Amino acid sequence: MVVRKEKSVKRVSERRAAPKEKMVSFGRAVANFFKKYFKFGGVATRAEYWWATLFVFLTLLVVMILAVLVQPYNMLLAAVIALFWLLFCTIIVVPMWAVASRRLHDAGFSAKILLISLFFFIYSILVPAYVVPGAWVVWAIDWLSFIWGVIMIILFVMPSKKQDNPYRD
């Protein structure tokens, strides 16, 4: 009789897996978004960042559609909607920067790289493209802004850095 030695084979569930991020629901993420209005320290999971971003995007989309639909019939109401849009944009600037900095911290990066984004944001407000048509500097900065936006998206989708992360509590 031949006796086989069984090799120790670990099941998939027994293998050491990377720790999973704690999932945050849409409602919880929006609540954290406003609850941590001025909190630039700490971390935010990918879910928390992207749910908050989706909330802002959908809110602005609904307000813009409302304004477009109402404008032909009632200019005063369209102006009120536009003022609401402006007020909402003003209110969410700080928490969007806060959740973005916490997200970068969660991925293991310093939030100081957001200052580069701030440069492109201020530039886009102060120097519209129509002011100097055909200027190569405007064209170059527009392309750099686009490339930087792609880099930021890549940083925002990176997984959480659990170990050796100085930003974790």
ZIJO-V211222 format. One record per residue. N is the residue number from 1. PHI is phi in whole degrees, -180 to 180 (999 if undefined). PSI is psi in radians with two decimals (NA if undefined). BURIAL is + if it has 9 or more other C-alpha atoms within 8 Angstrom, else -. Layout:
n=N phi=PHI psi=PSI burial=BURIAL
n=N phi=PHI psi=PSI burial=BURIAL
This chain:
n=1 phi=999 psi=2.26 burial=-
n=2 phi=-95 psi=2.21 burial=-
n=3 phi=-103 psi=2.17 burial=-
n=4 phi=-95 psi=2.43 burial=-
n=5 phi=-87 psi=2.16 burial=-
n=6 phi=-83 psi=2.26 burial=-
n=7 phi=-78 psi=2.57 burial=-
n=8 phi=-77 psi=1.82 burial=-
n=9 phi=-108 psi=2.14 burial=-
n=10 phi=-82 psi=2.44 burial=-
n=11 phi=-73 psi=2.82 burial=-
n=12 phi=-60 psi=-0.68 burial=-
n=13 phi=-71 psi=-0.40 burial=-
n=14 phi=-86 psi=-0.30 burial=-
n=15 phi=-64 psi=2.66 burial=-
n=16 phi=-78 psi=1.97 burial=-
n=17 phi=-102 psi=2.72 burial=-
n=18 phi=-66 psi=2.47 burial=-
n=19 phi=-62 psi=2.38 burial=-
n=20 phi=-84 psi=2.63 burial=-
n=21 phi=-72 psi=2.59 burial=-
n=22 phi=-75 psi=2.12 burial=-
n=23 phi=-75 psi=2.40 burial=-
n=24 phi=-115 psi=2.35 burial=-
n=25 phi=-74 psi=2.90 burial=+
n=26 phi=-59 psi=-0.85 burial=+
n=27 phi=-63 psi=-0.73 burial=-
n=28 phi=-66 psi=-0.69 burial=-
n=29 phi=-65 psi=-0.72 burial=+
n=30 phi=-67 psi=-0.69 burial=+
n=31 phi=-63 psi=-0.78 burial=-
n=32 phi=-64 psi=-0.62 burial=+
n=33 phi=-56 psi=-0.79 burial=+
n=34 phi=-87 psi=-0.51 burial=-
n=35 phi=-67 psi=-0.68 burial=-
n=36 phi=-99 psi=0.80 burial=+
n=37 phi=-53 psi=-0.86 burial=+
n=38 phi=-108 psi=0.25 burial=-
n=39 phi=-89 psi=1.81 burial=-
n=40 phi=-96 psi=-0.22 burial=+
n=41 phi=-93 psi=2.95 burial=+
n=42 phi=88 psi=-2.84 burial=+
n=43 phi=-132 psi=2.76 burial=+
n=44 phi=-136 psi=2.28 burial=+
n=45 phi=-68 psi=2.93 burial=+
n=46 phi=-59 psi=-0.75 burial=+
n=47 phi=-61 psi=-0.77 burial=+
n=48 phi=-61 psi=-0.76 burial=+
n=49 phi=-66 psi=-0.86 burial=+
n=50 phi=-73 psi=-0.56 burial=-
n=51 phi=-66 psi=-0.73 burial=+
n=52 phi=-64 psi=-0.72 burial=+
n=53 phi=-64 psi=-0.72 burial=+
n=54 phi=-63 psi=-0.72 burial=-
n=55 phi=-59 psi=-0.83 burial=+
n=56 phi=-63 psi=-0.79 burial=+
n=57 phi=-61 psi=-0.84 burial=-
n=58 phi=-65 psi=-0.68 burial=-
n=59 phi=-62 psi=-0.82 burial=-
n=60 phi=-66 psi=-0.64 burial=+
n=61 phi=-64 psi=-0.80 burial=-
n=62 phi=-63 psi=-0.75 burial=-
n=63 phi=-65 psi=-0.70 burial=+
n=64 phi=-66 psi=-0.74 burial=+
n=65 phi=-63 psi=-0.74 burial=-
n=66 phi=-59 psi=-0.80 burial=+
n=67 phi=-62 psi=-0.73 burial=+
n=68 phi=-67 psi=-0.71 burial=+
n=69 phi=-71 psi=-0.59 burial=-
n=70 phi=-85 psi=-0.52 burial=+
n=71 phi=-52 psi=-0.80 burial=+
n=72 phi=-64 psi=-0.39 burial=-
n=73 phi=-102 psi=-0.57 burial=-
n=74 phi=-150 psi=1.74 burial=-
n=75 phi=-67 psi=-0.59 burial=+
n=76 phi=-65 psi=-0.79 burial=-
n=77 phi=-65 psi=-0.67 burial=+
n=78 phi=-63 psi=-0.67 burial=+
n=79 phi=-66 psi=-0.69 burial=+
n=80 phi=-64 psi=-0.72 burial=-
n=81 phi=-64 psi=-0.72 burial=+
n=82 phi=-64 psi=-0.66 burial=+
n=83 phi=-66 psi=-0.68 burial=-
n=84 phi=-62 psi=-0.75 burial=-
n=85 phi=-59 psi=-0.80 burial=+
n=86 phi=-63 psi=-0.75 burial=-
n=87 phi=-63 psi=-0.78 burial=-
n=88 phi=-62 psi=-0.76 burial=-
n=89 phi=-62 psi=-0.68 burial=-
n=90 phi=-67 psi=-0.70 burial=-
n=91 phi=-69 psi=-0.65 burial=-
n=92 phi=-87 psi=-0.07 burial=+
n=93 phi=-60 psi=-0.88 burial=-
n=94 phi=-65 psi=-0.87 burial=+
n=95 phi=-66 psi=-0.50 burial=+
n=96 phi=-67 psi=-0.72 burial=+
n=97 phi=-67 psi=-0.64 burial=+
n=98 phi=-66 psi=-0.83 burial=+
n=99 phi=-68 psi=-0.56 burial=+
n=100 phi=-67 psi=-0.72 burial=+
n=101 phi=-68 psi=-0.69 burial=+
n=102 phi=-65 psi=-0.64 burial=+
n=103 phi=-65 psi=-0.76 burial=+
n=104 phi=-63 psi=-0.70 burial=+
n=105 phi=-61 psi=-0.73 burial=+
n=106 phi=-63 psi=-0.58 burial=+
n=107 phi=-84 psi=-0.05 burial=+
n=108 phi=94 psi=0.27 burial=+
n=109 phi=-111 psi=2.74 burial=-
n=110 phi=-78 psi=2.52 burial=-
n=111 phi=-76 psi=-0.09 burial=+
n=112 phi=-64 psi=-0.38 burial=-
n=113 phi=-69 psi=-0.24 burial=-
n=114 phi=-67 psi=-0.34 burial=-
n=115 phi=-64 psi=-0.53 burial=-
n=116 phi=-66 psi=-0.73 burial=-
n=117 phi=-62 psi=-0.65 burial=+
n=118 phi=-62 psi=-0.68 burial=-
n=119 phi=-59 psi=-0.85 burial=-
n=120 phi=-65 psi=-0.62 burial=+
n=121 phi=-64 psi=-0.86 burial=-
n=122 phi=-65 psi=-0.70 burial=-
n=123 phi=-60 psi=-0.76 burial=+
n=124 phi=-66 psi=-0.46 burial=-
n=125 phi=-81 psi=-0.78 burial=-
n=126 phi=-82 psi=-0.50 burial=-
n=127 phi=-124 psi=1.40 burial=-
n=128 phi=-64 psi=2.66 burial=-
n=129 phi=-64 psi=-0.46 burial=-
n=130 phi=-78 psi=-0.17 burial=-
n=131 phi=-69 psi=-0.77 burial=-
n=132 phi=-127 psi=1.36 burial=-
n=133 phi=-67 psi=2.37 burial=-
n=134 phi=83 psi=-0.02 burial=-
n=135 phi=-73 psi=2.26 burial=-
n=136 phi=-67 psi=-0.49 burial=-
n=137 phi=-66 psi=-0.76 burial=-
n=138 phi=-62 psi=-0.78 burial=+
n=139 phi=-61 psi=-0.78 burial=+
n=140 phi=-66 psi=-0.75 burial=-
n=141 phi=-68 psi=-0.61 burial=-
n=142 phi=-62 psi=-0.75 burial=-
n=143 phi=-68 psi=-0.70 burial=-
n=144 phi=-63 psi=-0.66 burial=-
n=145 phi=-62 psi=-0.75 burial=+
n=146 phi=-63 psi=-0.81 burial=-
n=147 phi=-63 psi=-0.72 burial=-
n=148 phi=-64 psi=-0.65 burial=+
n=149 phi=-62 psi=-0.70 burial=+
n=150 phi=-65 psi=-0.73 burial=-
n=151 phi=-61 psi=-0.75 burial=-
n=152 phi=-65 psi=-0.70 burial=-
n=153 phi=-61 psi=-0.74 burial=-
n=154 phi=-61 psi=-0.75 burial=-
n=155 phi=-65 psi=-0.65 burial=+
n=156 phi=-71 psi=-0.43 burial=+
n=157 phi=-94 psi=-0.03 burial=-
n=158 phi=-67 psi=2.58 burial=-
n=159 phi=-69 psi=2.84 burial=-
n=160 phi=-64 psi=2.51 burial=+
n=161 phi=-102 psi=1.81 burial=+
n=162 phi=-81 psi=-0.67 burial=-
n=163 phi=-102 psi=2.58 burial=-
n=164 phi=56 psi=0.67 burial=-
n=165 phi=-109 psi=1.93 burial=+
n=166 phi=-69 psi=-0.21 burial=-
n=167 phi=-92 psi=-0.18 burial=+
n=168 phi=-79 psi=2.52 burial=+
n=169 phi=-77 psi=NA burial=-
